[in-house]
């Protein structure tokens, strides 16, 4: 008989069903992608934006398939941190977890600042910090409450995006000729756009990191991840087509609030405040799910003492990793209150692409009896992750590589003294 878990460090409670898991993934992807990554991606790719979206979707599909097979095999909190450790060795799992936690903490702060900039631009930092505190409290109260709040947010945001698409495509300003790929679309620009848009697709990681809280994870996770990804791709494609048709690649890239610009150009200026409210709500939903995912990876790394072991505690009443959630919330709140991290999309993308490169490498090692995907899936996923990571802006590549090197140094130091 195994040794019972110590009080306060036992397993998390399995409360999430298929619809809850899909909604958490949608809340992560749609909030971040449409309102944060569309404009910089258009600035990089111009009229080739849809090609960048397609490339990002292919890599995301491979990553999602590899992640789903691994999550079904290892249904525990931590995602690729766990998969890398189990399939490739302790260092690769640690490196994946490090890349995820650091990159996503920056993403959390960026999303919080997005909320602040839409709600009260003059006090963006204060609003951002307050949003982090409020959502950390929601997560602390339990995963089921978080899932219900995310479900509400996703429903409202999808309604707003549907209004943008209809307003844009039915207006006289829409010109399908703007969808043609022109000379402004270079291969490097398209790949850079794909890397930036991948930031938006990465929300399905939240489903995998919740593996210990999903009911029947062997069936639920492999179904939830492709469902969330497919629904998100449909939404992205519809919004991107509408925005390109109305504004064109150059104007879309220059727009500070691109979807508000779409409805104004389409002759519906009264919809602009609704779009702004939808953007703030979408960023809130994304922030909620991001904090959720980072805290679960922090929990898994703390269990293995790669992070302070005190962060591995699970609340006896709410069955959540409360210390990890409070620690992540405190760091994000400080960053949101003191730094402008909306330009951190490239940095975050670099870390997340490295994270999924490890996932694909891990999926390659699965045997047929372990649910291995077709060999082409992890091969294309691994190559795609590395190509898109190094196609990002040079500053993102340099800073991302430096942070990964620092993490590797910490790991080596820890091994040397233990």
C-alpha positions, 0 to 999 in steps of 0.5 A: 500500500502506498504512503498517503499524501500529507495533508495539504499536498494531496491530489487536486479534485477532478471537477471539470467536464468536457465543456468546462475544459473546452471553454477554458481553452477558448477563453485563453485563445480567443481573448489573447489572439484577436485583441492582442496579436492581430495588429502586430501580425498584420504589421509583419505580414501585410497582405500575407496575414492569412498565410501566417494564420494558416502556418500558425494553425498547422503548428498549433494542430501538431502541438495540440495533437502531441499534447493531447496524446501525452496528457491522456498518458500523463493526466497530472498538473504541469503539462509539458513539464511533466511530459518532458520529464517522463519522456525525455528526462528531468532537465527537458521537463524542467526547461519546458516548465521554466519557459512556460512559467516565465513566458506566461507570467509576462503574458499575464501582465500583458493581458492585465495591461490590455484590460487597463488600457481599454477600461481606463487608459489614464490609469491602466497600471492601477486597473491592471493590478486590480484585475490581477488581484480580483481574478486571483481571488476567483481562482483561489475560491475553486476551479469550478467557479473559474470555469463558470466565469470563463464560460460567461466571458467566452459567450459575450466575447463571441457575440461581440466578434460575430457583430464585428464580422457581420458589420465588416463583411456586409458593409460597402467598405469591404473589398475582397481584393484586399485578401489577395497576397501582394508584394508586401508579404515576404516569407520572413514576414509571414513566418514572423506573423505566424510566430506572433499569432501562435501566442494566441493559439497557445491557450489549449495548454491550459487544458493540458495543465489542468489534467489533474482536475479533469474528469476522465482525462484519458477521454476528455483531454484528447477531445477538448484540445482539438475542439477548442483549437478548431473553434478558435481557428474558425473565429480567427479566420472569420475576424481576420478576413473581415478585418483585412477586407475592410482595412487592408494589411497596412491599415490593420497593422497600424491600428491601435484598436483594430476591431474598433477601427473595422466597425468604424470604417464599416459605417457603424461607429456606435459599435466601437464602444461595444468592441472596446468593452468586448476587448476588455472582457476578452483580455480578462478571460484570457488573464483568468485562464493564464493565471490558472495555468501558470499556477498549476505548472508552478505546483508541479515544479514545486512538487519536484522541488524545482521551485520552493516546495511550500508552493506545492500546498493544496487548500484543504477546502477549495482543493486548489494550489493556493500558495502557487496561485497567490505567488503567481498573482503577486508577481503578475500584479507587481509587473502589471503595476510597474511595467509596460509589457504589451510588447512582450508577445514576442518574448512569450511566443518564444518561450511557448514555442520552446515549450511545445518543441519539448512536447513534440519531442516527447510525443515522438517517443510514445509507443503505439500502445501508448497512443502515439500520433502519426510520426509526421505530427510531432516531426512537423510540430517540432520543426515548426516550433523551432522555425517560428521561434527563430523567425520572431523579432531579434529582440524576442529571440535574444531575450528569450534565449537569455532567460532559457540560459538563465534557467538552465544555469539555475538547474545546473547549480541546483544539481551541483549542490544537491 
